[in-house]
Amino acid sequence: MDSAKNNQERAEGKTEEWSGWAKDKIGGLIGNEQMQAEGKGEQLKGEAKQEHAKFKERVIGTTEQIGGAIKKDVGKLIGNEQMEAEGKATELKGQAREHVNK
């Protein structure tokens, strides 16, 4: 999984959400129900795209947490402080990634 692609997907989703919101509002102002419905649909599609990207980032975060915890524990077990510290750093990075993508 690629965080850059996920960020791009989130940005595209936000753009689609805003575009749909504007289309919905303009449709309401001019009395065009079809335009409103299309706008609401675009809004929902954009929101779903953002949530999908956030979910993928949470998966990456969980993977980092697990990998980091294992590396930390192996480092502790074999007495390698650098490995233990690197594992802890990766574990914390994963926790932060999960937190940001709630």
Phi, psi and omega per residue, in radians:
M1 nan 2.553 -3.035
D2 -2.119 2.072 -3.124
S3 -1.087 -0.608 3.134
A4 -1.099 -0.722 3.108
K5 -1.155 -0.673 3.111
N6 -1.136 -0.705 3.099
N7 -1.124 -0.694 3.103
Q8 -1.120 -0.738 3.122
E9 -1.096 -0.696 3.090
R10 -1.110 -0.746 3.134
A11 -1.124 -0.743 3.104
E12 -1.104 -0.706 3.114
G13 -1.109 -0.720 3.131
K14 -1.139 -0.731 3.111
T15 -1.080 -0.775 3.127
E16 -1.124 -0.684 3.108
E17 -1.081 -0.844 -3.120
W18 -1.134 -0.723 3.120
S19 -1.073 -0.765 3.104
G20 -1.114 -0.703 3.111
W21 -1.050 -0.800 -3.136
A22 -1.110 -0.743 3.140
K23 -1.101 -0.715 3.100
D24 -1.063 -0.833 -3.107
K25 -1.161 -0.745 3.124
I26 -1.131 -0.731 3.091
G27 -1.027 -0.684 3.096
G28 -1.157 -0.699 -3.128
L29 -1.164 -0.634 -3.092
I30 -1.716 0.043 3.093
G31 1.294 0.495 -3.133
N32 -1.794 1.710 -3.073
E33 -1.142 -0.615 3.127
Q34 -1.113 -0.748 3.118
M35 -1.101 -0.707 3.103
Q36 -1.066 -0.815 -3.118
A37 -1.101 -0.733 3.094
E38 -1.088 -0.717 3.122
G39 -1.091 -0.771 3.115
K40 -1.110 -0.676 3.100
G41 -1.106 -0.755 3.104
E42 -1.110 -0.680 3.107
Q43 -1.039 -0.857 -3.119
L44 -1.127 -0.698 3.110
K45 -1.092 -0.736 3.114
G46 -1.119 -0.717 3.105
E47 -1.122 -0.729 3.131
A48 -1.115 -0.692 3.124
K49 -1.094 -0.712 3.117
Q50 -1.141 -0.764 3.139
E51 -1.121 -0.648 3.105
H52 -1.092 -0.774 3.125
A53 -1.120 -0.710 3.126
K54 -1.138 -0.675 3.105
F55 -1.064 -0.789 3.141
K56 -1.089 -0.648 3.103
E57 -1.169 -0.643 3.093
R58 -1.133 -0.639 3.089
V59 -1.101 -0.769 3.089
I60 -1.043 -0.765 3.132
G61 -1.067 -0.748 3.115
T62 -1.104 -0.743 3.117
T63 -1.081 -0.741 3.103
E64 -1.107 -0.726 3.133
Q65 -1.063 -0.835 -3.108
I66 -1.134 -0.826 3.126
G67 -1.070 -0.722 3.127
G68 -1.144 -0.720 3.130
A69 -1.110 -0.707 3.123
I70 -1.125 -0.818 -3.139
K71 -1.086 -0.714 3.121
K72 -1.067 -0.817 -3.109
D73 -1.173 -0.688 3.092
V74 -1.133 -0.746 3.100
G75 -1.038 -0.730 3.120
K76 -1.141 -0.737 -3.101
L77 -1.100 -0.692 -3.103
I78 -1.671 0.028 3.096
G79 1.336 0.474 3.140
N80 -1.789 1.725 -3.066
E81 -1.132 -0.622 3.128
Q82 -1.131 -0.789 3.123
M83 -1.089 -0.720 3.123
E84 -1.088 -0.761 3.142
A85 -1.174 -0.724 3.106
E86 -1.093 -0.720 3.107
G87 -1.096 -0.750 3.115
K88 -1.097 -0.718 3.126
A89 -1.095 -0.747 3.118
T90 -1.145 -0.698 3.112
E91 -1.067 -0.791 3.121
L92 -1.158 -0.642 3.085
K93 -1.062 -0.747 3.110
G94 -1.122 -0.709 3.102
Q95 -1.092 -0.743 3.136
A96 -1.120 -0.727 3.138
R97 -1.083 -0.733 3.104
E98 -1.106 -0.782 -3.091
H99 -1.088 -0.751 -3.115
V100 -1.167 -0.467 -3.061
N101 -1.854 0.541 3.091
K102 -1.197 nan nan
